[in-house]
Amino acid sequence: MDTTNRRDILRAAVAVGGVALAAGAAPARAAARAVGHSPQVQPPLPYAPDALAPAISARTVDFHYNKHHKGYFTNLAKLVAGTPLEQASLEAIILATAGKGESRAIFNNAAQALNHNLYWQSLTPGGSAPSAALAAAIARDFGSKAALDAELAKAATGQFGSGWGWLAADGDKLKVMATSNAGTPVADGLTPLLVIDVWEHAYYLDEQNRRADYVSAVIPLLDWAGASQRYAA
């Protein structure tokens, strides 16, 4: 199935399931499972705020997590209160609102909430290694992990303005991509595996305008074990 058809099917599922969610019906739960199930609750950091230093300082992590990330969840809760999306997963909200101008604020906050969830999960103190299955896919699609690291760094560093550098899966195939602002592979029916946040709030307290230095510092912290789990799923 191509990406366009998959996206249309997922959006249709959300459109049907979203209304049922408001009524608590079983079909809504099935639709939500089909597109993911990240709740509208900010998850805890998977490590201490200072665990990523010196690449990312505790001050930056605290400001980023407790101000920016938390703010998206707070805003989203206000925007969907009393609507059919009030109990929907973040993934379902993204698919239901992507590309719809009247729902832009809802999309932006849901996507940024989900993007940040994955950002914190994409990093781990000391980094980690990919599984055999993901390593084989990396070799197939990029030639080597070093080549993938370089392409991911290029995408993140070269993104114009605020945005994200991603490793995503389109079926079994791996793809490096960049998105601006609240853009997310989820909206295109892809599965995000890893992401580097290149909004200035992710690095400005530590690196000022030196985005390339920040990206170079976080590449060794990428959690390939977590990406392997997402790829397997």
N, CA, C and O of each residue as an XYZ file, in Angstrom:
932
protein
N       0.848     -1.196      0.000
C       0.000      0.000      0.000
C       0.877      1.237      0.000
O       1.814      1.319      0.795
N       0.598      2.222     -0.885
C       1.458      3.393     -0.903
C       1.098      4.340      0.217
O       0.055      4.198      0.855
N       1.990      5.336      0.459
C       1.833      6.229      1.603
C       0.540      7.020      1.539
O      -0.120      7.204      2.561
N       0.158      7.504      0.328
C      -1.044      8.315      0.193
C      -2.277      7.527      0.576
O      -3.122      8.019      1.325
N      -2.394      6.288      0.063
C      -3.554      5.472      0.403
C      -3.591      5.140      1.880
O      -4.658      5.148      2.493
N      -2.421      4.845      2.464
C      -2.383      4.529      3.889
C      -2.826      5.725      4.713
O      -3.582      5.585      5.674
N      -2.348      6.909      4.327
C      -2.728      8.119      5.059
C      -4.225      8.373      4.972
O      -4.852      8.731      5.969
N      -4.810      8.187      3.772
C      -6.241      8.411      3.602
C      -7.048      7.427      4.436
O      -8.055      7.796      5.040
N      -6.603      6.175      4.469
C      -7.316      5.169      5.255
C      -7.247      5.494      6.742
O      -8.242      5.386      7.459
N      -6.040      5.902      7.203
C      -5.892      6.232      8.617
C      -6.748      7.430      8.990
O      -7.364      7.455     10.055
N      -6.784      8.436      8.096
C      -7.603      9.611      8.398
C      -9.082      9.247      8.449
O      -9.827      9.758      9.286
N      -9.499      8.364      7.553
C     -10.888      7.932      7.577
C     -11.206      7.200      8.871
O     -12.278      7.380      9.448
N     -10.262      6.367      9.328
C     -10.461      5.647     10.583
C     -10.592      6.598     11.745
O     -11.419      6.400     12.636
N      -9.759      7.653     11.735
C      -9.827      8.628     12.815
C     -11.123      9.408     12.757
O     -11.735      9.679     13.790
N     -11.550      9.774     11.548
C     -12.777     10.541     11.406
C     -13.968      9.772     11.959
O     -14.839     10.347     12.612
N     -14.002      8.467     11.696
C     -15.078      7.636     12.226
C     -14.879      7.391     13.711
O     -15.813      7.511     14.504
N     -13.642      7.044     14.083
C     -13.369      6.700     15.470
C     -13.444      7.871     16.408
O     -13.796      7.701     17.575
N     -13.121      9.067     15.928
C     -13.116     10.236     16.792
C     -14.487     10.522     17.353
O     -14.621     10.830     18.537
N     -15.524     10.423     16.510
C     -16.879     10.645     16.983
C     -17.272      9.570     17.976
O     -17.906      9.850     18.994
N     -16.888      8.330     17.671
C     -17.219      7.237     18.585
C     -16.495      7.386     19.907
O     -17.012      6.993     20.952
N     -15.279      7.963     19.865
C     -14.542      8.152     21.111
C     -15.332      9.004     22.082
O     -15.349      8.735     23.283
N     -15.985     10.031     21.565
C     -16.728     10.929     22.442
C     -17.856     10.182     23.140
O     -18.240     10.528     24.257
N     -18.390      9.150     22.472
C     -19.479      8.375     23.057
C     -18.979      7.151     23.804
O     -19.774      6.424     24.398
N     -17.648      6.907     23.783
C     -17.084      5.775     24.494
C     -17.328      4.450     23.817
O     -17.317      3.413     24.481
N     -17.549      4.450     22.501
C     -17.882      3.218     21.800
C     -16.642      2.395     21.506
O     -15.542      2.939     21.404
N     -16.814      1.069     21.367
C     -15.708      0.159     21.099
C     -15.008      0.441     19.779
O     -13.782      0.344     19.740
N     -15.717      0.793     18.665
C     -15.012      1.057     17.408
C     -13.976      2.161     17.540
O     -12.962      2.144     16.842
N     -14.212      3.106     18.410
C     -13.242      4.188     18.590
C     -11.942      3.652     19.150
O     -10.866      4.085     18.738
N     -12.023      2.719     20.083
C     -10.809      2.163     20.664
C     -10.005      1.419     19.606
O      -8.776      1.485     19.589
N     -10.700      0.715     18.729
C     -10.017     -0.004     17.659
C      -9.347      0.975     16.705
O      -8.220      0.746     16.268
N     -10.047      2.078     16.377
C      -9.469      3.076     15.475
C      -8.247      3.715     16.105
O      -7.246      3.944     15.424
N      -8.315      4.007     17.398
C      -7.176      4.622     18.076
C      -5.973      3.692     18.067
O      -4.846      4.139     17.857
N      -6.203      2.393     18.295
C      -5.093      1.443     18.264
C      -4.463      1.393     16.880
O      -3.255      1.194     16.755
N      -5.264      1.569     15.853
C      -4.759      1.458     14.492
C      -3.778      2.572     14.148
O      -2.919      2.391     13.285
N      -3.890      3.708     14.804
C      -3.026      4.839     14.483
C      -2.087      5.211     15.629
O      -1.457      6.268     15.584
N      -1.982      4.377     16.641
C      -1.113      4.688     17.772
C      -1.923      5.096     18.980
O      -3.122      5.354     18.866
N      -1.291      5.158     20.127
C      -2.050      5.363     21.349
C      -1.319      6.231     22.367
O      -1.461      6.015     23.571
N      -0.536      7.212     21.906
C       0.122      8.097     22.863
C      -0.925      8.975     23.539
O      -1.611      9.734     22.854
N      -1.069      8.896     24.845
C      -2.120      9.664     25.521
C      -1.790     11.153     25.584
O      -0.652     11.567     25.361
N      -2.801     11.933     25.890
C      -2.620     13.374     26.030
C      -2.106     13.717     27.432
O      -2.642     14.592     28.112
N      -1.080     13.023     27.833
C      -0.448     13.234     29.138
C       1.060     13.271     28.917
O       1.614     12.360     28.301
N       1.724     14.300     29.404
C       3.170     14.409     29.225
C       3.873     13.292     29.988
O       3.716     13.188     31.204
N       4.643     12.458     29.299
C       5.355     11.385     30.001
C       6.548     11.933     30.769
O       7.069     12.992     30.419
N       6.987     11.237     31.804
C       8.163     11.699     32.547
C       9.420     11.586     31.697
O       9.487     10.777     30.772
N      10.406     12.397     32.018
C      11.702     12.256     31.370
C      12.254     10.857     31.644
O      12.111     10.352     32.758
N      12.876     10.227     30.660
C      13.409      8.885     30.886
C      14.760      8.864     31.586
O      15.363      7.798     31.714
N      15.251     10.013     32.043
C      16.543     10.113     32.719
C      16.550     11.411     33.520
O      15.650     12.238     33.374
N      17.552     11.588     34.356
C      17.665     12.807     35.148
C      17.967     13.995     34.236
O      18.560     13.811     33.173
N      17.572     15.212     34.628
C      17.795     16.380     33.776
C      19.254     16.631     33.412
O      19.540     17.223     32.371
N      20.183     16.183     34.267
C      21.597     16.418     33.980
C      22.272     15.238     33.282
O      23.487     15.249     33.083
N      21.489     14.218     32.909
C      22.079     12.983     32.391
C      22.670     13.138     30.994
O      23.499     12.323     30.588
N      22.266     14.161     30.254
C      22.748     14.352     28.896
C      23.893     15.359     28.816
O      24.419     15.617     27.733
N      24.276     15.921     29.942
C      25.380     16.883     29.971
C      26.690     16.164     29.659
O      26.841     14.988     29.990
N      27.643     16.859     29.025
C      27.628     18.280     28.673
C      26.976     18.595     27.333
O      26.879     19.768     26.972
N      26.526     17.592     26.585
C      25.920     17.866     25.280
C      24.689     18.752     25.424
O      24.500     19.697     24.658
N      23.858     18.440     26.409
C      22.675     19.250     26.713
C      22.655     19.451     28.217
O      22.622     18.482     28.976
N      22.674     20.690     28.647
C      22.767     20.981     30.071
C      21.451     20.707     30.785
O      20.390     20.664     30.164
N      21.536     20.522     32.100
C      20.334     20.339     32.915
C      19.430     21.556     32.808
O      18.206     21.422     32.830
N      20.016     22.741     32.691
C      19.214     23.967     32.562
C      18.383     23.928     31.289
O      17.202     24.276     31.307
N      18.996     23.504     30.179
C      18.258     23.424     28.921
C      17.177     22.366     28.998
O      16.051     22.602     28.559
N      17.498     21.194     29.552
C      16.510     20.121     29.658
C      15.330     20.583     30.507
O      14.179     20.356     30.136
N      15.596     21.218     31.624
C      14.533     21.687     32.510
C      13.638     22.704     31.801
O      12.412     22.605     31.856
N      14.251     23.672     31.143
C      13.482     24.703     30.450
C      12.688     24.100     29.287
O      11.517     24.425     29.089
N      13.332     23.232     28.535
C      12.724     22.618     27.365
C      11.550     21.724     27.761
O      10.467     21.814     27.182
N      11.774     20.865     28.746
C      10.754     19.895     29.152
C       9.614     20.555     29.931
O       8.442     20.313     29.642
N       9.956     21.382     30.912
C       8.944     21.920     31.820
C       8.249     23.174     31.310
O       7.204     23.545     31.845
N       8.784     23.829     30.312
C       8.146     25.016     29.734
C       7.561     24.684     28.358
O       6.343     24.704     28.178
N       8.420     24.382     27.401
C       7.947     24.179     26.031
C       7.116     22.905     25.889
O       5.965     22.953     25.455
N       7.703     21.770     26.256
C       6.999     20.500     26.085
C       5.695     20.487     26.884
O       4.640     20.144     26.351
N       5.769     20.854     28.133
C       4.566     20.881     28.967
C       3.514     21.818     28.400
O       2.317     21.538     28.465
N       3.970     22.933     27.843
C       3.036     23.916     27.306
C       2.178     23.372     26.178
O       1.006     23.730     26.065
N       2.745     22.512     25.342
C       1.962     21.940     24.247
C       0.834     21.067     24.776
O      -0.275     21.105     24.243
N       1.098     20.282     25.815
C       0.046     19.466     26.406
C      -1.034     20.330     27.047
O      -2.224     20.045     26.920
N      -0.612     21.385     27.735
C      -1.574     22.290     28.377
C      -2.467     22.945     27.342
O      -3.685     22.991     27.510
N      -1.870     23.454     26.270
C      -2.651     24.113     25.222
C      -3.584     23.132     24.527
O      -4.738     23.460     24.248
N      -3.088     21.925     24.247
C      -3.909     20.941     23.552
C      -5.148     20.588     24.371
O      -6.248     20.493     23.827
N      -4.970     20.397     25.668
C      -6.103     20.042     26.519
C      -7.198     21.098     26.443
O      -8.383     20.763     26.435
N      -6.813     22.362     26.386
C      -7.795     23.444     26.279
C      -8.481     23.435     24.918
O      -9.683     23.680     24.817
N      -7.706     23.151     23.876
C      -8.248     23.229     22.516
C      -9.227     22.108     22.193
O     -10.169     22.312     21.428
N      -9.016     20.925     22.768
C      -9.890     19.787     22.435
C     -10.961     19.536     23.488
O     -11.780     18.633     23.320
N     -10.975     20.299     24.553
C     -11.974     20.109     25.605
C     -13.383     20.223     25.019
O     -13.693     21.186     24.317
N     -14.226     19.243     25.309
C     -15.599     19.265     24.842
C     -15.789     18.913     23.385
O     -16.887     19.080     22.853
N     -14.738     18.424     22.713
C     -14.828     18.038     21.304
C     -14.703     16.526     21.175
O     -14.347     15.859     22.146
N     -14.989     15.964     19.987
C     -14.824     14.517     19.800
C     -13.387     14.037     19.956
O     -13.148     12.837     20.095
N     -12.429     14.960     19.935
C     -11.025     14.585     20.069
C     -10.529     14.652     21.513
O      -9.343     14.443     21.768
N     -11.406     14.935     22.441
C     -10.983     15.157     23.825
C     -10.262     13.951     24.414
O      -9.334     14.124     25.205
N     -10.661     12.741     24.052
C     -10.056     11.525     24.595
C      -9.212     10.788     23.564
O      -8.771      9.668     23.826
N      -8.978     11.379     22.411
C      -8.237     10.704     21.341
C      -6.739     10.673     21.648
O      -6.233     11.477     22.431
N      -6.047      9.731     21.017
C      -4.597      9.694     21.145
C      -3.980     10.851     20.373
O      -4.626     11.446     19.511
N      -2.735     11.165     20.684
C      -2.043     12.210     19.947
C      -1.963     11.861     18.463
O      -2.160     12.726     17.609
N      -1.672     10.589     18.151
C      -1.584     10.176     16.753
C      -2.912     10.380     16.036
O      -2.939     10.856     14.901
N      -4.015     10.021     16.693
C      -5.331     10.182     16.081
C      -5.640     11.654     15.832
O      -6.194     12.009     14.792
N      -5.284     12.503     16.781
C      -5.528     13.936     16.620
C      -4.724     14.480     15.446
O      -5.236     15.261     14.643
N      -3.476     14.069     15.350
C      -2.620     14.536     14.251
C      -3.222     14.165     12.907
O      -3.310     15.010     12.016
N      -3.636     12.921     12.748
C      -4.185     12.469     11.475
C      -5.531     13.118     11.167
O      -5.868     13.330     10.002
N      -6.297     13.433     12.205
C      -7.605     14.046     11.988
C      -7.509     15.522     11.620
O      -8.437     16.069     11.024
N      -6.406     16.173     11.965
C      -6.322     17.626     11.785
C      -5.249     18.071     10.795
O      -5.205     19.248     10.437
N      -4.389     17.169     10.346
C      -3.306     17.555      9.432
C      -3.868     18.152      8.150
O      -4.765     17.588      7.523
N      -3.322     19.304      7.771
C      -3.722     19.952      6.526
C      -5.039     20.693      6.583
O      -5.496     21.208      5.563
N      -5.656     20.761      7.738
C      -6.933     21.461      7.877
C      -6.691     22.794      8.573
O      -6.375     22.838      9.762
N      -6.843     23.878      7.821
C      -6.531     25.202      8.343
C      -7.284     25.561      9.591
O      -6.735     26.212     10.479
N      -8.553     25.144      9.681
C      -9.357     25.500     10.846
C      -8.919     24.757     12.099
O      -9.281     25.134     13.214
N      -8.127     23.686     11.906
C      -7.650     22.889     13.037
C      -6.155     23.037     13.257
O      -5.539     22.209     13.929
N      -5.570     24.078     12.700
C      -4.114     24.208     12.740
C      -3.573     24.262     14.160
O      -2.554     23.639     14.456
N      -4.239     24.998     15.038
C      -3.740     25.118     16.406
C      -3.769     23.760     17.111
O      -2.839     23.425     17.846
N      -4.825     22.978     16.895
C      -4.900     21.650     17.495
C      -3.784     20.772     16.947
O      -3.087     20.104     17.710
N      -3.610     20.772     15.614
C      -2.542     19.977     15.011
C      -1.182     20.372     15.570
O      -0.402     19.507     15.968
N      -0.891     21.668     15.602
C       0.422     22.122     16.048
C       0.735     21.649     17.458
O       1.846     21.190     17.724
N      -0.220     21.754     18.354
C       0.049     21.377     19.737
C       0.113     19.864     19.920
O       0.938     19.377     20.694
N      -0.739     19.111     19.225
C      -0.674     17.653     19.312
C       0.619     17.131     18.703
O       1.273     16.258     19.274
N       0.987     17.669     17.539
C       2.209     17.217     16.880
C       3.443     17.575     17.689
O       4.367     16.770     17.797
N       3.468     18.769     18.256
C       4.621     19.156     19.058
C       4.707     18.351     20.348
O       5.803     18.044     20.815
N       3.572     18.011     20.919
C       3.582     17.139     22.098
C       4.187     15.787     21.743
O       5.045     15.280     22.466
N       3.746     15.204     20.635
C       4.246     13.896     20.228
C       5.700     13.961     19.791
O       6.497     13.091     20.143
N       6.051     14.994     19.023
C       7.442     15.149     18.575
C       8.393     15.224     19.763
O       9.461     14.613     19.748
N       8.007     15.970     20.785
C       8.862     16.095     21.963
C       8.919     14.789     22.755
O       9.969     14.439     23.296
N       7.799     14.068     22.827
C       7.851     12.753     23.462
C       8.960     11.912     22.839
O       9.776     11.313     23.539
N       8.971     11.882     21.503
C       9.942     11.048     20.811
C      11.355     11.611     20.930
O      12.325     10.854     20.973
N      11.473     12.929     20.983
C      12.801     13.534     21.117
C      13.491     13.054     22.383
O      14.646     12.632     22.335
N      12.803     13.114     23.507
C      13.426     12.667     24.757
C      13.722     11.171     24.705
O      14.720     10.713     25.260
N      12.853     10.410     24.036
C      13.073      8.971     23.918
C      14.179      8.639     22.909
O      14.697      7.523     22.902
N      14.536      9.598     22.067
C      15.570      9.380     21.056
C      16.973      9.539     21.609
O      17.950      9.228     20.929
N      17.078     10.022     22.847
C      18.373     10.278     23.467
C      18.529      9.402     24.704
O      17.554      9.080     25.383
N      19.763      9.025     24.981
C      20.055      8.265     26.191
C      21.506      8.529     26.574
O      22.354      8.653     25.690
N      21.813      8.618     27.858
C      23.203      8.882     28.256
C      24.159      7.843     27.677
O      23.984      6.642     27.884
N      25.162      8.310     26.957
C      26.142      7.410     26.375
C      25.748      6.791     25.056
O      26.573      6.142     24.413
N      24.489      6.975     24.627
C      24.026      6.382     23.386
C      23.802      4.886     23.517
O      24.009      4.318     24.589
N      23.382      4.246     22.438
C      23.168      2.804     22.425
C      23.319      2.309     20.992
O      23.481      3.107     20.069
N      23.265      1.005     20.810
C      23.503      0.394     19.504
C      22.205     -0.154     18.926
O      21.313     -0.545     19.678
N      22.085     -0.187     17.597
C      20.884     -0.752     16.975
C      20.864     -2.274     17.077
O      21.903     -2.915     17.239
N      19.678     -2.829     16.980
C      19.520     -4.283     16.933
C      20.081     -4.811     15.619
O      20.384     -4.041     14.708
N      20.214     -6.124     15.533
C      20.706     -6.732     14.296
C      19.774     -6.409     13.127
O      20.230     -6.150     12.013
N      18.467     -6.427     13.389
C      17.508     -6.155     12.310
C      17.618     -4.714     11.821
O      17.621     -4.466     10.616
N      17.708     -3.761     12.752
C      17.825     -2.370     12.332
C      19.182     -2.119     11.700
O      19.273     -1.376     10.723
N      20.236     -2.718     12.230
C      21.570     -2.551     11.642
C      21.581     -3.046     10.201
O      22.206     -2.433      9.335
N      20.889     -4.159      9.942
C      20.825     -4.678      8.574
C      20.066     -3.724      7.666
O      20.452     -3.524      6.515
N      18.988     -3.134      8.175
C      18.223     -2.178      7.379
C      19.046     -0.919      7.100
O      18.972     -0.356      6.008
N      19.830     -0.479      8.088
C      20.696      0.685      7.902
C      21.733      0.409      6.824
O      21.972      1.248      5.955
N      22.347     -0.765      6.879
C      23.339     -1.130      5.866
C      22.710     -1.199      4.484
O      23.315     -0.773      3.500
N      21.509     -1.729      4.408
C      20.806     -1.845      3.129
C      20.476     -0.476      2.529
O      20.668     -0.254      1.333
N      19.979      0.437      3.365
C      19.452      1.697      2.850
C      20.457      2.848      2.839
O      20.280      3.816      2.100
N      21.520      2.748      3.661
C      22.482      3.847      3.741
C      23.927      3.420      3.527
O      24.799      4.270      3.348
N      24.193      2.130      3.542
C      25.549      1.633      3.366
C      26.259      1.367      4.668
O      26.968      0.369      4.797
N      26.081      2.250      5.645
C      26.711      2.100      6.958
C      26.019      3.013      7.949
O      25.334      3.960      7.563
N      26.201      2.722      9.235
C      25.638      3.600     10.262
C      26.321      4.961     10.235
O      25.672      5.976     10.489
N      27.620      5.004      9.933
C      28.316      6.290      9.844
C      27.704      7.163      8.752
O      27.569      8.375      8.919
N      27.336      6.538      7.634
C      26.711      7.295      6.550
C      25.334      7.802      6.973
O      24.951      8.921      6.633
N      24.592      6.982      7.713
C      23.289      7.418      8.210
C      23.451      8.567      9.200
O      22.717      9.553      9.132
N      24.415      8.442     10.128
C      24.665      9.523     11.078
C      24.939     10.835     10.347
O      24.432     11.888     10.735
N      25.735     10.765      9.299
C      26.088     11.968      8.545
C      24.866     12.552      7.841
O      24.688     13.770      7.811
N      24.026     11.686      7.277
C      22.835     12.175      6.585
C      21.837     12.774      7.570
O      21.208     13.792      7.281
N      21.691     12.141      8.736
C      20.785     12.665      9.751
C      21.277     14.015     10.265
O      20.484     14.940     10.442
N      22.586     14.130     10.505
C      23.150     15.399     10.949
C      22.949     16.483      9.892
O      22.643     17.627     10.225
N      23.119     16.128      8.631
C      22.933     17.093      7.540
C      21.490     17.575      7.480
O      21.239     18.767      7.305
N      20.540     16.654      7.623
C      19.131     17.030      7.582
C      18.768     17.951      8.738
O      18.072     18.949      8.550
N      19.242     17.612      9.936
C      18.917     18.419     11.112
C      19.578     19.790     11.041
O      18.938     20.805     11.317
N      20.838     19.823     10.678
C      21.564     21.091     10.618
C      21.039     21.973      9.496
O      20.973     23.194      9.640
N      20.666     21.357      8.377
C      20.256     22.128      7.216
C      18.801     22.542      7.196
O      18.395     23.291      6.307
N      17.995     22.078      8.150
C      16.602     22.486      8.194
C      16.518     24.003      8.376
O      17.050     24.541      9.347
N      15.860     24.683      7.457
C      15.747     26.144      7.536
C      14.734     26.525      8.601
O      13.586     26.084      8.564
N      15.160     27.338      9.540
C      14.273     27.756     10.606
C      14.014     26.634     11.595
O      14.772     25.668     11.670
N      12.934     26.774     12.353
C      12.603     25.795     13.386
C      12.122     24.491     12.769
O      11.484     24.496     11.716
N      12.424     23.379     13.419
C      11.953     22.108     12.899
C      12.640     20.908     13.506
O      13.071     20.939     14.659
N      12.742     19.833     12.708
C      13.131     18.532     13.216
C      13.899     17.758     12.152
O      13.608     17.874     10.962
N      14.882     16.966     12.584
C      15.554     16.029     11.704
C      15.193     14.617     12.118
O      15.374     14.246     13.278
N      14.675     13.810     11.171
C      14.063     12.532     11.496
C      14.741     11.348     10.820
O      15.286     11.469      9.722
N      14.699     10.205     11.491
C      14.818      8.916     10.848
C      13.442      8.267     10.986
O      12.942      8.080     12.095
N      12.837      7.926      9.846
C      11.506      7.340      9.851
C      11.506      6.073      9.026
O      12.418      5.833      8.234
N      10.471      5.259      9.217
C      10.305      4.037      8.444
C       9.043      4.158      7.600
O       7.976      4.522      8.097
N       9.185      3.849      6.323
C       8.052      3.751      5.408
C       7.934      2.281      5.066
O       8.561      1.798      4.122
N       7.118      1.566      5.847
C       7.151      0.118      5.789
C       8.472     -0.345      6.382
O       8.805      0.034      7.505
N       9.227     -1.151      5.657
C      10.535     -1.600      6.116
C      11.657     -0.645      5.723
O      12.750     -0.719      6.284
N      11.408      0.244      4.775
C      12.450      1.119      4.255
C      12.689      2.298      5.180
O      11.741      2.909      5.675
N      13.956      2.619      5.412
C      14.335      3.743      6.264
C      14.473      5.014      5.437
O      14.872      4.975      4.273
N      14.136      6.134      6.055
C      14.153      7.411      5.349
C      14.590      8.508      6.303
O      14.042      8.629      7.399
N      15.572      9.311      5.900
C      15.946     10.518      6.641
C      15.170     11.684      6.049
O      15.073     11.819      4.829
N      14.622     12.516      6.908
C      13.835     13.650      6.442
C      13.891     14.770      7.457
O      14.254     14.553      8.613
N      13.535     15.960      7.030
C      13.417     17.109      7.920
C      12.010     17.675      7.780
O      11.423     17.637      6.699
N      11.474     18.197      8.876
C      10.181     18.864      8.833
C      10.313     20.211      9.522
O      11.154     20.393     10.402
N       9.484     21.143      9.116
C       9.519     22.474      9.715
C       8.446     22.605     10.786
O       7.416     21.933     10.747
N       8.711     23.472     11.726
C       7.754     23.800     12.777
C       7.211     22.546     13.451
O       7.978     21.819     14.082
N       5.892     22.263     13.335
C       5.308     21.104     14.003
C       5.183     19.901     13.080
O       4.522     18.924     13.434
N       5.797     19.948     11.916
C       5.695     18.834     10.987
C       6.174     17.542     11.596
O       7.121     17.534     12.383
N       5.518     16.431     11.235
C       5.846     15.126     11.797
C       5.587     14.043     10.766
O       4.611     14.136     10.022
N       6.431     13.013     10.696
C       6.189     11.901      9.767
C       4.855     11.214      9.998
O       4.304     10.615      9.074
N       4.326     11.289     11.208
C       3.051     10.644     11.517
C       1.955     11.152     10.579
O       1.086     10.386     10.164
N       1.998     12.439     10.249
C       0.981     13.025      9.380
C       1.035     12.459      7.971
O       0.059     12.558      7.228
N       2.165     11.865      7.590
C       2.326     11.272      6.261
C       2.237      9.753      6.288
O       2.576      9.095      5.304
N       1.786      9.193      7.397
C       1.640      7.757      7.490
C       2.935      7.014      7.696
O       2.977      5.797      7.516
N       4.010      7.716      8.074
C       5.294      7.083      8.328
C       5.463      6.819      9.828
O       4.748      7.389     10.652
N       6.413      5.952     10.165
C       6.700      5.644     11.557
C       7.990      6.325     11.977
O       9.054      5.945     11.488
N       7.945      7.317     12.864
C       9.180      7.955     13.320
C       9.966      7.035     14.232
O       9.408      6.412     15.135
N      11.284      6.952     13.988
C      12.158      6.088     14.788
C      13.061      6.901     15.716
O      13.250      6.541     16.878
N      13.608      7.983     15.204
C      14.481      8.879     15.964
C      14.230     10.300     15.493
O      13.823     10.516     14.351
N      14.470     11.275     16.368
C      14.338     12.665     15.950
C      15.303     13.549     16.730
O      15.589     13.306     17.903
N      15.795     14.575     16.051
C      16.612     15.618     16.673
C      15.835     16.920     16.572
O      15.484     17.360     15.477
N      15.572     17.523     17.698
C      14.853     18.803     17.758
C      15.819     19.924     17.385
O      16.868     20.069     18.012
N      15.476     20.712     16.378
C      16.323     21.853     16.017
C      15.571     23.181     16.126
O      15.937     24.162     15.479
N      14.524     23.204     16.943
C      14.013     24.493     17.385
C      15.099     25.124     18.272
O      15.834     24.415     18.959
N      15.191     26.442     18.251
C      16.262     27.086     19.017
C      16.166     26.809     20.506
O      17.186     26.799     21.195
N      14.965     26.586     21.018
C      14.864     26.338     22.459
C      15.545     25.035     22.866
O      15.795     24.817     24.051
N      15.851     24.159     21.893
C      16.522     22.892     22.199
C      18.004     23.083     22.502
O      18.621     22.225     23.133
N      18.580     24.197     22.060
C      20.036     24.331     22.192
C      20.541     25.742     22.471
O      21.730     25.914     22.741
N      19.683     26.757     22.418
C      20.193     28.132     22.440
C      20.836     28.500     23.774
O      21.798     29.268     23.788
N      20.337     27.981     24.892
C      20.943     28.300     26.181
C      22.364     27.760     26.285
O      23.194     28.318     27.003
N      22.644     26.670     25.563
C      23.976     26.053     25.615
C      24.873     26.508     24.475
O      26.052     26.795     24.685
N      24.318     26.574     23.268
C      25.145     26.781     22.077
C      24.878     28.093     21.347
O      25.502     28.363     20.321
N      23.957     28.914     21.863
C      23.526     30.109     21.146
C      23.082     29.718     19.725
O      22.179     28.894     19.579
N      23.685     30.280     18.698
C      23.234     29.979     17.340
C      24.021     28.852     16.675
O      23.901     28.656     15.466
N      24.818     28.110     17.434
C      25.674     27.077     16.855
C      24.925     25.741     16.771
O      25.213     24.799     17.509
N      23.971     25.692     15.862
C      23.154     24.484     15.721
C      24.007     23.268     15.358
O      23.790     22.177     15.886
N      24.961     23.451     14.473
C      25.788     22.319     14.038
C      26.543     21.704     15.206
O      26.702     20.485     15.264
N      27.014     22.532     16.141
C      27.720     22.001     17.313
C      26.777     21.173     18.183
O      27.152     20.113     18.686
N      25.553     21.665     18.355
C      24.541     20.926     19.126
C      24.238     19.589     18.467
O      24.215     18.560     19.143
N      24.006     19.588     17.163
C      23.688     18.341     16.460
C      24.844     17.351     16.572
O      24.628     16.165     16.820
N      26.052     17.832     16.392
C      27.219     16.950     16.510
C      27.329     16.347     17.901
O      27.763     15.206     18.059
N      26.932     17.120     18.911
C      27.029     16.639     20.291
C      25.962     15.604     20.621
O      26.197     14.725     21.451
N      24.777     15.691     19.980
C      23.711     14.762     20.338
C      23.720     13.481     19.500
O      23.136     12.479     19.911
N      24.365     13.497     18.346
C      24.421     12.277     17.532
C      24.956     11.085     18.338
O      24.393      9.995     18.233
N      26.029     11.248     19.146
C      26.512     10.103     19.944
C      25.564      9.678     21.066
O      25.746      8.612     21.655
N      24.551     10.500     21.369
C      23.603     10.177     22.438
C      22.334      9.510     21.915
O      21.441      9.197     22.702
N      22.236      9.287     20.614
C      21.012      8.719     20.057
C      20.769      7.307     20.593
O      21.685      6.492     20.695
N      19.517      7.050     20.928
C      19.144      5.763     21.514
C      18.694      4.815     20.404
O      17.503      4.712     20.108
N      19.651      4.132     19.801
C      19.359      3.212     18.711
C      18.632      1.967     19.194
O      17.935      1.315     18.415
N      18.785      1.629     20.465
C      18.035      0.496     21.014
C      16.543      0.810     21.017
O      15.728     -0.039     20.656
N      16.184      2.021     21.420
C      14.786      2.430     21.379
C      14.265      2.487     19.953
O      13.139      2.067     19.686
N      15.082      3.007     19.028
C      14.689      3.042     17.623
C      14.465      1.632     17.089
O      13.570      1.408     16.274
N      15.283      0.676     17.551
C      15.135     -0.709     17.130
C      13.776     -1.280     17.561
O      13.137     -2.020     16.814
N      13.358     -0.928     18.754
C      12.055     -1.392     19.233
C      10.931     -0.819     18.397
O       9.984     -1.529     18.059
N      11.024      0.477     18.055
C       9.990      1.092     17.230
C       9.991      0.498     15.820
O       8.932      0.318     15.219
N      11.174      0.196     15.300
C      11.270     -0.403     13.974
C      10.663     -1.807     13.975
O       9.959     -2.183     13.038
N      10.931     -2.559     15.002
C      10.389     -3.921     15.095
C       8.876     -3.918     15.209
O       8.203     -4.813     14.698
N       8.344     -2.905     15.882
C       6.904     -2.826     16.098
C       6.160     -2.419     14.842
O       4.934     -2.307     14.860
